[in-house]
Amino acid sequence: MVLSFLWRMLCRLLELVVLRRRSGEEKDIEILVLRHELEVLRRQVGRVRYQPADRAVLAVLARLLPRRRWMVFGVRPATLLRWHRQLVRRWWTYPRLGRRPLEPEVVDLVVRLARENPRWGYQRITGELAKLGMRVSATSVRTILRREGLGPAPRRHGGPSWSTFLRAQASGIVACDFLTVETIGLRRLYVLFFIELESRRVWLGGVTPNPTGPWVTQQARNLCVALADRDGPVRFLLRDRDAKFAGSFDAVFASEHVRVIRTPIGSPKANAFAERWVRTARSECLDWLLILNRRHLERVLRVYVDHYNRARPHRALGLGIPANRSTRPPPDIVPDVRRRDRLGGLLHEDEAA
């Protein structure tokens, strides 16, 4: 910008030297021509875009020309004065006085605390920073949050989102549903499964061509036995209004102090976790195999459920595994990876040798 400004000022000075050698009549005629061209350009152009160097040149020339002659410029007088103030501000080298600004890391931490804790006020965030060894006033916290578009604590957030609400309530909720599979002989088989919302762990209930009430009730008893070793109790069971779920099925869970919640009619999204597992099982396993009979389907699903629970990372768990959600620190060197093929190579499980 400085070099461009100097070059353009040099050009204007050379033009001034050439103009001094011309006669008065030539100058008057050239001024009339330039004024007329300027009038034509003003009619055609809505707004002229000036570069910083052009603004600096016009601001300097405005100081040399009497104010009554400023009408020759294509901008308003107030614009010329503002450009001149900007030019002076660029050359102002005195240090600024006042409080030292906060470090960018501290500002990012304030914004992060406000976003992660929408119920915290300015004083609460200030106290949290003081606990971490950083002295920041509540006024500074308020200024930072206003600049980021975050208001006071009661109005900063309209309440928890659905994902946050469900994640907080997911502990102790189990969903169940039926999955249908057509065999190679076009015989329909029904698969009853259960999935825990918090850990995404799946239990395979059973496979049958005729899901009767006693059969479904026995699968409920089997699940209660499998959940006996669980750390926390199961509080809710989520299911749809399928007629296959007999009253004795709900009675088994009621005896274990588990409340059965039925989804609304025609609302599969209300049981989204179970529906999503059906899609995953089909796309990763069942759509790539020809099922012969019930025993074949049971064997395939038991292998896939074991793979799903013990070896498959899940995005909802932060790429963790339902059976082992603990995260390992990254190794110093790349380990020797061993692959284990399951279901004839349809599924691959990689583990450190």
Secondary structure, DSSP 4 states (H G I P E B T S, - for coil): -HHHHHHHHHHHHHHHHHHHTS-HHHHHHHHHHHHHHHHHHHHH-SS----HHHHHHHHHHHHHS-GGGGGGSSS-HHHHHHHHHHHHHHT--SPPPSPPPPPHHHHHHHHHHHHH-TT--HHHHHHHHHHTT----HHHHHHHHHHTT---HHHH-SS--HHHHHHHH-TTEEEEEEEEEE-TTS-EEEEEEEEETTT--EEEEEEESS--HHHHHHHHHHHHHHGGG-SS---EEEE---TTS-HHHHHHHHHTT-EEEEPPTT-GGGGHHHHHHHHHHHHHTGGGS---SHHHHHHHHHHHHHHHHHT--BGGGTSBBTTB-PPPPPPSS---EEEEEETTTTEEEEEE-
